[in-house]
């Protein structure tokens, strides 16, 4: 009888976790591949930020021109953080920007687990509100935005219609920053 109690508790805990995840986890985004002649554009989707707010993209972008910081691997976060520091994105009055980790859909429970882990690593609510995890096949997302690969970070300028106005890839350099600022100031 003593063995059944811990097993029942474990099963109850697992069931509770699965129910919580299904209620609070963001949904996966299904993208169809774009035709080769289609101009680079951000696909229509509804996504949830780390503060729990759902937003429709691209119409919900925060600016007429929005800087999209796009990463595909946890190890790329340091590169995005350097860009953030160099561009002064965390200061009031800066460019409109969003951070978009793009992750293949691992299922509802793991989406909840991943986002909960990211929340714990980002204590500032104003930053959490700018991070939208996109759960979709990386290659399809990269293709739709006209980006070259998933191996490095990309910083893209987009308008509210979703048109990708241009992008830079890789770590911060003065030349890349200059190109990016030109794209955002057009």
N, C-alpha and C positions, 0 to 999 in steps of 0.2 A: 504494500500500500504506500510505503514511503517513496517508492520510485515513481509512482504515477503523479504525485503532486508536482515535482519539478518538470516533468514532461508536459503536464497540463499547463503549467505556468509558461513554459517556453512556447507552446503552441498558441496560447492566448496572446503573448507578447508579439509573436510573428504575425498573427492575424491582425492585431491592432496596428502594427507598423504598416502592413499592406493596405489596410483601410485608410490610414492617415495619408499614405503616399498617393493613393488614388484620388483623394480629395484635394490635395495641395500641390501635387507635382505638375509642372508645366507639361503641355502636350508636345508631342513630336510634330515636326513640320514635314509634310510630304511635298517634295518638289519634283516636277517633271523636267527632264532635260530640255534646255532651250535649243532652238534651231540655230545653226551656225551663223546665220545672217542677222539674228536678233541682236540689237544693240545691248550693251551691258546695262543691266538694270537690276535693282533690288527686287526680289520677288515679293508679292503680296503674302502676308502671313500675320498671324496673331501670336505674340510671344509674351512671356512673363518675365519681369525683372526680378532681381534678388530681394526686392522689397515686397514682392507679391502682386504687383500691379500688372494687369494685362494691357497690352497696347497693340494696335494694328500698325504694321509697317508696310510701306514707307510713309503713309500719310501721317503717322504719329511721330515722325522724326521731330526732334525738338527745335530745329531751325530751318530756315529756307535752304541753307546749306549745312549739312551735318557731317562731321568727321566720324567715320566708322573705324574703330580700332579692332581689327579682326585677327583672332588667334585660333590655333587648332590643337595645341599641345600645352600641357601644364608648364613645361619648361620654357615656353615663349612668354610667360607672364613678366619676367624680368625685362625683356625687350619692350613690352608695352608700358611698363612702369617708367622706364627711361624716357620713352616718347612723351608720356604724360608729364614728367618733370620738365623736360626741355621745352615743351609747348605751353607749360603753365596751365594745364587744363583744369586743375583743381581750384584755381583762383577764381573768385567771382568776376563775372563780366567777360570771361573767355569765350572761345568758340563753343558752339553747340556740338556735343560729342556723345558717342555711345561706345561701350566696349562689348564686343560680340564674340564670346567663345563659341566655336562651332564644333559640335561633338556628335558622332554617330549615335543614333537612338539606342540606348541600352535597355529600354523598358521602363515602365512607370516607377517601380521601386527604386531602381538605380538613378533615375532622373532626380527623384526627391533626395536621395543620398548625396549625389554630386552637388546639387544646389545648396543643400544644407552645409556641406563642407566648404563651398565657396563663401557662403554667408559668414561662416566663422572666421574666415581669413580676411574679410573686408568689414572692419568694425564701423566705418563711417557710413551713416544712412544716405548721405548725399552721393556717395560713390555707388553703393548698392543699387540705388535707383537708376543708375546709368548702365548697369550690367544686365544684359539679356542673353541668356544661354540659348543657342539655337541648336536643337536636336534634329539633325537631318544628315543625309550623306554628304560628306565634305566635298567630294569631287563634283557633285551636282551643284552645290552652292558656289564653289569656285568658278565653275563654268558659267553659271547664270550672271555672276558679277564681272566676268571677263578677267579674272585674276589668273596668274600663271601657275600657281601650285599651292599645296597645303604645307610645304616644308618651312615656310617662314611667315612672319606676321605681315599683314598688309594694312595700310592706312588709306582709306578711300574717302573721297569727297562725293556726297550724293545730295540730290535735291529731294523735295517732298514728293515728286512724281516717281522717285526711285532711280532716276538716271544716274549712273556712275559717271562723274565728271572727270575722273582720273584717280590715280593711286600711286603710292610709293610702296616699296617692299623692303623688308629687312630692318636691321638696326638703324638707329638715328645717325645721320650725318648732316653737316650743314647744308649740303646740296639738296638732300631729300627734304629737309625741313623747308628750304626755300621754295621748292616745287610744290609742296603741300600747301604752304601759305598762299601761293599764287592761285591754286585751285579753289581754296576757300574764299578768297577775296574777289573772284570774278564777278 
